[in-house]
Amino acid sequence: MKIKVFVMKKLTLLLVMLAFSLALHAQNRVVGFDGAAGSNPPNPDPPNPLTTAAGIVLTVTLNQEDGGNVIVTDPVAAPFSDLGITAASNGTPYMGFGISANDTIRLVQPGGTFTLVSIDLSKLTANDAGAIPNGFSNANSVNFVGTLAGGGTVSTSVPLTTSFQTYNFPSEWTNLTAVTITRGPSATQFGLFGIDNITYAPRCNVTFTQSGNVIGGSSISANGGTFGFGVGANGCPWTISGLPSWITSTSAGGGQMSLQVQANTGAERSANIIVGASTFVVEQQSGLASGLPTYGRIAHVTSAGTWKFILVEVNLGAAQAFGRFSFNNESGGGLNLPWTFPQATSPSPLATAPLMAQAIDRRLNPNAHVVMESTGPDSTPAAIGSGNLLVASTDRITGFGIFSNAAFHWDAVVPLETRNASSYYLAFDNTGNLATGVAVRGSGAIPVTIRDDSGAVIGNDTITLSNNGHISFMLNQRYPSTVGKRGSVQFDRPSGGIVTVLGLRANGPALTSLPVLANVTAAGGSISHVTYNGGFTSVFYMMNTSSATASFTLNFYNETTGAPLAVPLRVPGNQPQTTSTYTQTLAPGAVVAIETVADDALAGVSGSAVLSTTGNVSGFEIFRWTTFGQEASVPVETRAPGSYVLIFDNTGGLTTGVAVSSNTAANISVIIRDDAGTQIGNDTIALAAHGHTSFLLPNKYPFAANKRGMVEFVVPQGGNIAVVGLRAKGDGTLTTIPPLDKTLPAP
């Protein structure tokens, strides 16, 4: 006995959900649908979707525009029981559909995905239907569209014959979240077709956990060892496959898995392990990296507890290169953090689920870069520590960090410290609403000297850190003598030890990093961007790091012509002064703040500045975006490389700003590459002597919109330019992007 159901519909759109459940096995064959004869619409039997021990349900949902009008002919003598349909004497039960062109049937796997293997399809005959009603005719084909879990769709159209034929779906019909079925052309509004024997295989989507984090993988040291993680499958039975020869499953079952990883004496390696229908990534660090020199240090890393840390690693060289970032907690031990990789795309699980890692090995193509992000639940305590970059002596890997707090609209850059100076100097300002934060990474007993803005010593301390240890504090809390004052803090490198310092300036809603001075000479330097009025104001901090009195001069220049620019300033003693040249003498260790007098109602003024000095005086600028209450720092540029590189990110609501100045008339070659290192554009920027330009990168170079990459500014022969980058969010959150020296020799 066969089951015939015709669904007659009107053009009025009224969605009615008629659910039929299909029983599941490891691979399921569905031989019919349940419905009580003559009901309108049929009542599902059982009333709830069927489930198996796996806890998965496959539901067929039929859209009916007018509420149903379902006709069942040749009803069976006894009701179905849990879809346990058996073949009657005249054939296998099946369901016939009469649907209009805009109606759909959907197969959905709640809580998981499935593979669609095959389906039997046929036209209906008068004998099948008893009699084909007026207004109905057979469809010529049936259309299928599958929605893939990773995004995208697959589709096919199957022609119909008057007898059932089995259609086998291609291999790409897997990892499906839903399949939509519609009819092809028919002679009437309502086209008929029959469905029987839907064969499919469920996929158990599982989640992985480690240390309270939902993860997509784990990084293992070159030494190997055993590690475990939780497996959550909601009762779905799972198996493991895809283990390479260097990984063994030592235990698997229930909600846990343990893996044994062999030691690695070669290059870094990885494996994608299939657990259920999900992928777990194992990365093992290179066994060849032992003994690599430290190229640079990250003074502060923080993740979770409302914080996100963004780490950028870039290859500035002409050949493929290797780098390892490792992370330490405050006592110097390993810091295991969850890292995601926003450049990754599905089906890579690291596109959304993090890799737990104390160290990350990456091999990058020339001019390519990788972005890594670490965060966690706001409710958990922040993980705090520091970082270290190991690079082979022939490679040109470098990078920087940004720590971000979306709740407070805070972004601050953390430069990679590559200097190994004997002393580091941090200018602080704790006056008014300002407060200064400090983070230190190092080893040994670090001498600290605190001075006020006149250079007088107001405090001494020793910070003792274990190897690769870390400490962070607010300056006015650790050293009350700095409350309400400007001044400087000197951190000396201990004998046989290291020290790396980060300064932070908090100003109401603004948080910005403070450039830390070291190895200061009398060479002076350039400030690539000066701005005031129209929603901006600037303050310049100058510091004498030597033990002798020295004077300095700031010369300001017009953006377009490079002519001297008369800038309204507020100088020490709160005296206003409008000048294109400002000169002052500083005592040893003294610090001075010089502020522009800005008027937001006036048009904005931009330009640049050049610092000259008779001694070891240097500093930086803080410019404030008063519209959003945000700030960014611009260091005095003292380097003279052959090229500067800015890493840009114009994705996800971010925009990159650029400012360039030149002390000589120059035609500056510009090369723009995407994050894979492929050149996507070039340009030439012409500047007058002491000229300046500033722009938003996607506005000047539209092909850089919605992309990550790097922009290189080639210094012309005999030229002297300065560059600064800015990273802005739509809410006004602002931070500096450090310009990288592309021609700096490898470590």
NUKEMI-688380 format. One record per residue (C-alpha): x, y, z; residue in one letter. Coordinates in steps of 0.1 Angstrom, whole numbers, plus 5000, padded with zeros to 4 digits. Layout:
% NUKEMI-688380
XYZa/...
% end
This chain:
% NUKEMI-688380
500050005000m/501350344991k/500750685008i/499850974985k/499651335000v/498751634979f/499251974993v/497152244976m/498152604982k/496952954974k/499053254966l/498453425000t/501653375020l/500953205053l/503752995068l/502652685085v/505252445098m/504452075094l/507251875109a/508051515101f/510751335120s/513151085106l/514650815128a/518550815128l/521150545127h/524850565118a/523550605082q/519750635080n/517250525054r/513950695056v/511150505040v/508150715047g/506450995066f/503750955093d/500351115091g/496851025102a/494550975072a/492151265064g/493651505089s/494151865078n/497051895082p/498251545092p/499151505129n/502851405134p/503251065151d/504951075176p/504051435186p/507751525192n/510651475168p/512251135171l/515651115187t/518150835189t/520850765215a/522951015197a/520451285207g/520151415171i/516951485151v/516451525114l/513351725108t/511551775075v/509652105075t/506952175048l/505952535041n/502252565033q/500852895022e/497152845030d/497352625061g/497452285044g/494452135026n/496251795027v/494551505009i/495551155018v/494350874995t/494550504999d/495050535037p/496650245055v/494450035076a/496450085108a/498250395121p/501950415117f/504150355148s/507250565153d/507950575116l/508350195117g/506850175082i/506949835064t/506449775028a/502949695017a/502049434991s/501949694964n/505249864971g/507250074995t/505450365012p/506450715000y/505151065001m/503851254971g/503851634971f/501851874951g/503452214956i/503452554938s/506652704925a/507452924955n/506952644981d/509752464997t/510552155018i/513452175042r/515651905057l/517252035089v/519551875115q/519052065148p/522252095168g/524451935142g/525151875106t/524551585082f/525651435049t/522951385023l/523751055006v/520850964983s/517151004976i/514550824955d/512451044933l/509550984908s/506651144891k/503251034903l/500750834882t/497050824882a/497250474899n/499550614926d/497150894934a/493950704928g/493251004905a/495351314899i/493151604910p/492251884886n/494852164886g/497751924893f/500351784870s/503751624874n/506851834879a/509651764854n/512451794880s/513251854917v/515752114928n/518052084959f/520052354976v/522252265006g/523452515032t/527052435043l/527952485080a/531152675070g/529252915047g/528152885011g/525852644994t/525752344970v/522952284945s/521652034920t/518551974899s/517351614893v/515051524864p/512051294871l/510750984854t/507550784859t/509350534881s/511450574912f/515050644905q/517850674931t/519850994929y/523250984947n/524551314959f/528151414952p/530651414980s/530451784986e/526951735000w/528351705035t/528551915067n/525152045058l/522952245082t/519852235059a/518652125025v/515852305007t/513752114981i/511652284955t/509952154923r/510952234888g/508652334860p/505152174857s/502152224834a/500052354863t/500452574894q/500852264915f/503552024905g/503551664917l/506551444927f/507251154950g/510051114976i/511150784991d/514250645008n/516150955020i/519550825030t/521751055051y/524551035078a/524551255109p/527651445119r/528351495157c/529551855162n/531551855194v/533252135214t/536652125230f/537652275264t/540952335282q/541552545313s/538052665312g/538352795276n/536452665246v/539252595222i/539952475186g/543452345192g/546552335213s/550252425208s/552752175221i/556452225228s/559152055206a/559751815236n/556351665231g/554451495260g/550851415270t/548151675271f/544351645276g/541251835268f/537551805274g/535151695246v/531551805248g/529151625225a/525751645242n/525551265243g/526451215207c/528850925203p/532051045188w/535150885173t/538651015166i/540450995132s/543151165113g/545951105138l/549351145122p/552250905131s/553651145157w/550451165178i/548850875197t/545450875215s/546150745250t/542550775262s/539350875246a/535750845258g/533051025277g/533951385280g/537751365279q/540651295255m/544351255260s/546951275233l/550651165234q/552851385211v/556351265202q/559351495204a/560051705173n/563651745160t/562551905128g/560552205116a/557252315132e/554352085123r/550652065127s/547851815124a/544051845120n/542451565141i/538751485134i/536751425166v/533151345156g/532451605129a/534751865144s/538351945138t/540951985166f/544352145156v/547552025172v/550552255165e/554052145176q/556852385179q/559952355158s/562852145172g/565252365153l/564452685172a/566552595203s/569252855208g/567653115185l/568553465197p/566053695213t/565253975188y/562754175208g/560554185239r/556954275245i/556654455279a/552954385285h/550454125275v/546954095289t/543953885280s/540453835293a/538754025321g/537554285295t/540954285278w/542054175243k/545654155232f/546454175194i/549854055183l/551154135148v/554053935134e/555554055100v/558353945077n/560254245064l/562754035045g/562953915009a/562853545018a/560553315038q/561353355075a/560653195109f/559753355142g/558553235176r/556653455200f/556653305235s/554753435265f/555553445303n/553453515333n/554453765360e/556853525377s/558553435344g/556853095339g/554953005307g/551753195301l/549152975283n/546753195264l/543953135239p/544853275205w/542553315175t/543653405140f/541253645122p/542953595089q/542053225090a/538953115071t/536652815076s/536952525077p/539952605099s/538652585135p/541152855144l/539053105125a/536653115155t/537952885183a/541352965199p/544652775200l/545952745235m/549552825234a/552552945255q/554552995223a/553553035186i/555752935157d/555053095123r/556853085090r/555953385069l/556453465032n/558253785022p/556254095032n/553453885047a/552153925082h/549953735106v/547453875132v/546853685164m/544253785190e/543853665226s/540853735249t/538553555272g/535353605292p/534953955309d/534053775341s/537353595345t/540453755359p/542853905334a/545853695324a/548853925326i/552453885315g/554853975288s/556353835255g/559553745237n/560353715200l/562953455188l/564253505153v/566953325133a/570053545127s/569353555089t/565653635092d/563753975093r/560753895115i/559454175137t/556154295151g/554254475178f/551254435201g/548054635208i/546054575240f/542454675238s/539454725261n/536254775242a/534254865274a/536355175279f/537255245242h/540955195250w/543555085225d/547255115231a/550154995211v/552954785227v/556054825206p/558554535202l/561654655222e/564754565202t/567154805220r/569454675247n/570155005263a/571855065296s/569055295307s/565455365297y/563655695304y/559955745308l/558456095309a/555356105332f/552556355338d/550356305368n/548956655368t/545256735366g/543256435354n/546356255340l/547755935354a/550755725343t/550955345342g/554055145339v/554854785329a/558354625332v/559654295319r/563154195329g/565353985351s/567454075382g/567454385404a/566554685383i/567555025398p/564855295395v/565355675398t/562455915399i/562856285391r/560456585390d/560256805359d/563157025371s/565456715372g/565656685410a/565656335423v/562456265444i/562755895448g/564755575443n/563755205442d/564854865431t/562454635412i/563554275414t/562254035388l/562853665382s/564053575347n/561453695322n/559453835351g/556954115348h/555354385370i/552754655362s/551554945384f/550155295384m/553055535391l/551255755416n/550355455437q/553755285438r/555555615442y/553355875460p/556056135455s/554856165418t/551256265427v/550356585410g/553756615393k/555456585359r/558856425357g/560756115346s/561555765357v/564855605348q/565155225347f/568755095345d/569654755331r/570954535359p/574254365355s/573754045335g/570054115333g/567554275309i/564854545312v/561954645289t/559554925298v/556155035286l/554555365297g/550855435295l/549055775298r/545455775310a/543456085304n/539756035312g/538455815283p/541755815266a/544555565270l/547755585249t/551255435251s/554155665259l/557355635239p/560255525261v/563555705254l/566955525252a/570355585236n/569455955231v/572056165213t/572356525202a/571256435166a/567656565172g/564856435149g/561556485133s/557856485144i/555856365114s/552456515124h/551556825143v/547856925146t/545657175164y/542157335160n/539157175144g/538856915171g/542556845178f/545256975201t/548856875207s/551256865236v/555056815232f/557156655260y/560856715258m/563356555282m/567056595288n/568456245295t/572056355300s/573956475331s/574656815315a/572457115307t/571257125271a/568957335250s/566557235223f/564657405195t/561357295179l/560757435144n/557257405131f/556457385093y/553457445071n/551857125056e/551757235020t/554657465014t/557057365041g/557357725051a/557657815089p/554357775107l/553458005135a/551857785162v/549957925192p/551657765222l/551257755260r/554757735274v/556057675310p/554657935334g/551357905315n/552458185291q/550858205256p/553358245228q/552758215190t/555958125172t/557357895145s/560457845165t/560557755202y/563857725222t/564357625258q/567257515280t/566757205302l/568657105333a/569956745335p/566956505338g/564456785334a/561156745315v/559057015299v/555457015284a/554557255256i/550957265245e/549157415215t/546357665222v/543557515201a/540157635191d/537757365180d/535657625161a/538557705138l/539657505108a/542157235117g/545857305111v/548357035103s/552057025097g/555256885111s/558156975134a/561956935135v/563856895168l/567457025171s/569457015204t/572857085219t/572756775241g/570856455247n/567256595244v/564456405228s/560756345234g/557356295218f/554056455210e/550556355223i/547756475201f/544256475214r/541156415193w/538856625214t/535656515195t/536056165210f/538356245239g/540956005224q/544756055222e/547755915203a/551455955206s/553956055179v/557655995188p/560456205177v/561856005148e/565655965151t/566155675127r/567255715090a/566255385073p/566055315036g/562255235039s/559555265065y/556755005067v/553255055083l/551054755089i/547454855081f/544154695089d/541054835072n/538754535082t/535954505107g/535254875111g/538954975114l/540555255094t/544255335090t/545555685089g/548955795077v/551156105081a/554356165062v/556856455065s/560156525048s/563056755057n/564056775021t/562156804988a/561356444980a/559456214957n/558655924980i/557855584964s/554955404980v/554355034977i/551154874990i/550954494997r/548154275011d/548754065042d/550053775020a/552853995008g/551454044973t/551754394958q/548354544951i/549354904943g/552055174941n/552255554941d/554655844944t/554156124971i/555856454963a/556656674992l/558357014995a/561257055019a/559657035054h/556356945037g/553756715051h/550756515041t/548156305060s/545356085047f/543155785054l/544655495036l/541455355021p/540455695008n/543655754990k/544055394979y/540555244976p/542054904967f/543254885003a/539754915017a/538554605036n/542054455036k/545054405058r/548454455046g/551554685046m/552455015030v/556155085024e/557555435021f/560955425003v/563255705014v/564755884983p/568555904981q/569756185004g/566356215019g/565156225055n/561456145061i/559356055091a/556155845091v/553455765116v/550355545114g/547055565133l/544555295138r/540955425143a/537655255152k/534255385143g/533655485179d/536755705178g/539055465197t/542555565185l/546155435188t/549455475171t/550855215146i/554655205150p/556555255117p/558954965111l/562454995097d/562454765066k/566154795060t/567354725095l/569754435094p/568654095107a/569454025144p/
% end
